[in-house]
Amino acid sequence: MAAYEGFLTSIYAGKDLFRPTFFELIAQEQLNEIFQPALRFLVDIFRERIVSPTLLTLLDSWEVFYTAFRMILEGSTVLNKEN
């Protein structure tokens, strides 16, 4: 049983609590694959109801909108982890 426990602890981060585990990395990759189409669907729905031409041009360029959204999201994560 001790060898089995050692195997499980070697998969997890061990003493470093802020290091992601193997399973967290896999979950992050799966979330990224699902997140972009879901956000694209929400932007398409929102774009149909928008009246402002300035906001409409921003939403029409999907790559710019998605990149800016990810940059804000990951920037806030980095700022929160430093505190």
C-alpha positions in Angstrom: 0.0 0.0 0.0 2.9 2.4 0.7 4.1 2.1 -2.9 0.6 3.0 -4.1 0.5 6.1 -1.8 3.9 7.2 -3.1 2.6 7.0 -6.7 -0.4 9.1 -5.9 1.7 11.7 -4.1 4.1 11.8 -7.0 1.3 12.7 -9.4 0.1 15.6 -7.2 2.1 18.7 -6.5 3.7 17.4 -3.4 4.8 20.1 -1.0 4.4 23.0 -3.5 0.7 23.9 -3.1 0.7 26.4 -6.0 2.0 24.1 -8.6 -0.8 22.6 -10.7 -1.3 18.8 -10.7 -1.4 16.7 -13.8 -5.2 16.4 -13.5 -5.6 20.2 -13.3 -3.5 20.7 -16.4 -5.7 18.2 -18.3 -8.9 19.9 -17.1 -7.5 23.2 -18.2 -6.9 22.0 -21.7 -10.4 20.5 -21.9 -11.9 23.7 -20.6 -10.1 25.8 -23.2 -11.5 23.6 -26.0 -15.1 24.1 -24.7 -14.9 27.7 -23.6 -14.2 29.3 -27.0 -17.2 27.9 -28.9 -19.5 28.8 -25.9 -18.2 32.4 -25.8 -18.5 32.6 -29.5 -22.2 31.6 -29.3 -22.9 34.2 -26.6 -21.2 36.9 -28.7 -23.2 36.0 -31.7 -26.5 36.2 -29.7 -25.4 39.5 -28.2 -24.3 40.9 -31.6 -27.8 40.4 -33.0 -29.3 42.6 -30.2 -26.8 45.4 -30.3 -27.6 48.8 -31.6 -24.2 50.7 -31.0 -22.1 50.7 -34.2 -18.8 51.0 -32.2 -19.5 47.9 -30.1 -20.8 46.1 -33.2 -17.5 46.5 -35.0 -15.6 45.2 -32.0 -17.8 42.1 -31.8 -17.6 41.6 -35.6 -13.8 41.0 -35.3 -14.0 37.8 -33.3 -10.3 37.1 -33.0 -9.6 40.6 -31.5 -12.5 40.2 -29.0 -11.4 36.8 -27.9 -7.8 37.7 -27.5 -8.7 40.8 -25.5 -11.0 38.8 -23.3 -8.4 36.1 -22.6 -5.7 38.8 -21.9 -8.0 40.4 -19.3 -8.9 37.1 -17.8 -5.3 35.8 -17.5 -4.0 39.2 -16.4 -6.5 39.2 -13.5 -5.5 35.7 -12.6 -1.8 36.7 -12.5 -2.6 39.8 -10.4 -4.6 37.7 -7.9 -1.9 35.0 -7.6 0.8 37.6 -6.7 -1.2 38.8 -3.7 
